[in-house]
Amino acid sequence: MATGYVVKKNSRPKIDPYSDMAHAMSDLSISDGRSVAIIGDSITRRAKFPEQICGLRVVNMGIAGARASAFIQYAEEMRDRALHTKLVVIALGSNDRDHDEFVASMTMMLHRLPQTSLALATTFRKDAEINQTIRALSDRDGATIIDMTGSGIRTDDGKHPSDDEQYRLWTLFMTQEIERILGC
């Protein structure tokens, strides 16, 4: 019994955020500005977005367990490599517990991204402090808000959608909001 568990556990695909981000940067570079980049944590990473939204390539930049601070270096790389997108969507906050660190990290990331249209998504949980901060950052930086609190997504652990159907609903809600922002 124990051996079966070890084999099953070790047969899962390994998550390599550096490799995932290298692929994302490559996808952004070949899309030549005709893309939507979605930056987020494990919820974003697990999302099965369509290949295109409004005729734009979708680049999933989700990293399981990531906090906002993890994406500062990728925002800088996007800017330094002049990787432009039609829209950058940021769906973070579920893993950030220190409010001051979250504000500082989000501010640094937002100011390091290349100039582009920007959308910030609230968490789907009713985490008033984080969601209030996301709204304030959105107002300050001229970003469109994607209000996930009204999405009706259920959670068992207070962080993640409770099952595959809830992940599907999260992805559908996010996709529809991106379509609304892009006007298609």
C-alpha positions as a printed NumPy array, in Angstrom:
array([[  0.   ,   0.   ,   0.   ],
       [  2.737,   2.483,   0.919],
       [  4.643,   1.793,  -2.308],
       [  1.553,   2.558,  -4.362],
       [  1.267,   5.891,  -2.627],
       [  4.908,   6.752,  -3.279],
       [  4.609,   5.822,  -6.949],
       [  1.398,   7.804,  -7.323],
       [  2.793,  10.815,  -5.455],
       [  6.045,  10.822,  -7.433],
       [  4.228,  10.377, -10.741],
       [  2.579,  13.795, -10.447],
       [  3.979,  16.416, -12.784],
       [  6.575,  18.555, -11.054],
       [  5.826,  22.247, -10.752],
       [  8.783,  24.324, -11.841],
       [  7.835,  28.006, -11.639],
       [ 11.059,  29.134, -13.312],
       [ 10.443,  26.888, -16.3  ],
       [  6.77 ,  27.89 , -16.382],
       [  7.713,  31.585, -16.4  ],
       [ 10.376,  31.024, -19.071],
       [  7.662,  29.468, -21.247],
       [  5.296,  32.33 , -20.443],
       [  7.933,  34.905, -21.429],
       [  8.538,  33.003, -24.65 ],
       [  4.791,  32.945, -25.366],
       [  4.611,  36.694, -24.764],
       [  7.536,  37.366, -27.073],
       [  6.063,  35.422, -29.994],
       [  2.596,  36.925, -29.562],
       [  3.969,  40.378, -30.454],
       [  1.545,  42.288, -28.236],
       [ -1.476,  40.222, -29.307],
       [ -1.923,  38.554, -25.948],
       [ -3.553,  38.663, -22.547],
       [ -1.214,  37.819, -19.651],
       [ -2.899,  36.465, -16.53 ],
       [ -0.677,  36.692, -13.45 ],
       [ -1.784,  34.73 , -10.408],
       [ -1.335,  31.979,  -7.873],
       [ -2.424,  28.321,  -7.867],
       [ -5.992,  29.217,  -8.816],
       [ -4.753,  30.89 , -12.   ],
       [ -2.218,  28.139, -12.657],
       [ -4.933,  25.478, -12.486],
       [ -7.349,  27.427, -14.71 ],
       [ -8.004,  25.998, -18.147],
       [ -8.347,  29.226, -20.092],
       [ -9.192,  29.105, -23.798],
       [ -6.183,  29.468, -26.087],
       [ -7.518,  32.839, -27.191],
       [ -9.846,  35.473, -25.805],
       [-11.089,  38.085, -28.274],
       [ -8.565,  36.8  , -30.813],
       [ -5.673,  37.371, -28.383],
       [ -3.38 ,  34.605, -27.181],
       [ -3.888,  33.789, -23.486],
       [ -0.673,  33.424, -21.477],
       [ -1.249,  31.813, -18.081],
       [  1.366,  33.102, -15.641],
       [  0.088,  31.324, -12.547],
       [  2.486,  29.961,  -9.933],
       [  1.17 ,  27.669,  -7.213],
       [  1.674,  29.164,  -3.756],
       [  2.866,  32.505,  -5.112],
       [  2.534,  35.764,  -3.277],
       [  2.616,  39.13 ,  -5.029],
       [  6.338,  39.512,  -4.324],
       [  7.12 ,  36.519,  -6.575],
       [  6.089,  38.442,  -9.687],
       [  8.197,  41.575,  -9.281],
       [ 11.101,  39.954, -11.137],
       [  8.8  ,  38.817, -13.972],
       [  7.281,  42.293, -14.306],
       [ 10.813,  43.675, -14.605],
       [ 11.697,  41.05 , -17.198],
       [  8.578,  41.866, -19.216],
       [  9.551,  45.554, -19.166],
       [ 13.25 ,  44.96 , -19.883],
       [ 12.469,  42.63 , -22.798],
       [  9.744,  45.014, -24.055],
       [  7.14 ,  42.244, -23.895],
       [  3.881,  44.047, -24.502],
       [  0.405,  42.654, -24.105],
       [ -3.038,  43.998, -24.855],
       [ -4.028,  43.374, -21.226],
       [ -2.377,  42.193, -18.012],
       [ -4.744,  40.663, -15.465],
       [ -3.459,  40.26 , -11.906],
       [ -5.275,  37.76 ,  -9.69 ],
       [ -3.255,  37.651,  -6.484],
       [ -3.867,  38.039,  -2.784],
       [ -4.975,  34.582,  -1.66 ],
       [ -1.525,  33.705,  -0.302],
       [ -0.601,  37.153,   0.985],
       [ -1.169,  37.509,   4.716],
       [  1.01 ,  40.499,   5.604],
       [ -0.976,  43.516,   4.441],
       [  1.951,  45.957,   4.28 ],
       [  4.082,  43.477,   2.331],
       [  1.185,  42.864,  -0.097],
       [  0.746,  46.593,  -0.743],
       [  4.503,  47.12 ,  -1.218],
       [  4.871,  44.093,  -3.517],
       [  1.845,  44.942,  -5.641],
       [  2.991,  48.555,  -5.953],
       [  6.484,  47.496,  -7.036],
       [  5.108,  44.971,  -9.52 ],
       [  2.583,  47.406, -11.015],
       [  5.262,  50.067, -11.515],
       [  7.665,  47.605, -13.147],
       [  5.233,  46.23 , -15.728],
       [  5.441,  47.602, -19.274],
       [  2.771,  50.202, -20.102],
       [ -0.409,  48.297, -20.931],
       [ -4.06 ,  48.005, -20.02 ],
       [ -4.363,  46.518, -16.59 ],
       [ -7.049,  44.672, -14.623],
       [ -6.882,  43.66 , -10.97 ],
       [ -9.089,  40.839,  -9.723],
       [-10.325,  40.701,  -6.161],
       [-10.203,  37.348,  -4.428],
       [-13.449,  35.394,  -4.666],
       [-13.421,  34.995,  -0.897],
       [-14.852,  37.776,   1.104],
       [-11.449,  38.878,   2.462],
       [-12.349,  42.51 ,   3.11 ],
       [ -8.839,  43.833,   3.802],
       [ -7.145,  42.26 ,   0.759],
       [-10.05 ,  43.094,  -1.561],
       [-10.21 ,  46.683,  -0.291],
       [ -6.471,  46.994,  -0.991],
       [ -6.889,  45.567,  -4.501],
       [ -9.67 ,  48.08 ,  -5.206],
       [ -7.543,  50.953,  -3.873],
       [ -4.571,  49.891,  -6.04 ],
       [ -6.895,  49.651,  -9.022],
       [ -8.198,  53.182,  -8.438],
       [ -4.701,  54.566,  -7.913],
       [ -3.154,  52.903, -10.972],
       [ -6.083,  53.3  , -13.381],
       [ -6.746,  49.571, -13.623],
       [-10.098,  47.966, -14.3  ],
       [-11.428,  45.933, -11.405],
       [-12.646,  42.364, -11.797],
       [-14.878,  41.801,  -8.794],
       [-14.709,  38.087,  -8.078],
       [-16.604,  38.42 ,  -4.774],
       [-19.911,  38.168,  -6.631],
       [-18.9  ,  35.115,  -8.65 ],
       [-20.553,  32.609,  -6.297],
       [-17.482,  30.345,  -6.236],
       [-17.562,  27.896,  -3.328],
       [-14.511,  26.942,  -1.289],
       [-13.837,  24.241,   1.275],
       [-10.485,  25.547,   2.535],
       [-11.215,  29.289,   2.391],
       [ -8.718,  29.763,  -0.435],
       [ -9.329,  27.526,  -3.445],
       [-12.445,  26.607,  -5.402],
       [-13.899,  23.49 ,  -3.775],
       [-13.86 ,  21.157,  -6.805],
       [-13.308,  20.943, -10.572],
       [-16.709,  22.492, -11.27 ],
       [-15.904,  25.499,  -9.074],
       [-12.542,  25.927, -10.871],
       [-14.431,  25.791, -14.179],
       [-16.82 ,  28.484, -12.928],
       [-13.901,  30.65 , -11.726],
       [-12.252,  30.345, -15.152],
       [-15.511,  31.093, -16.978],
       [-16.185,  34.162, -14.801],
       [-12.634,  35.44 , -15.343],
       [-12.843,  34.821, -19.111],
       [-16.152,  36.696, -19.363],
       [-14.706,  39.619, -17.405],
       [-11.675,  39.756, -19.724],
       [-14.035,  39.76 , -22.721],
       [-15.983,  42.621, -21.107],
       [-12.801,  44.641, -20.544],
       [-11.592,  44.035, -24.093],
       [-15.029,  44.839, -25.499],
       [-15.62 ,  41.698, -27.52 ]])
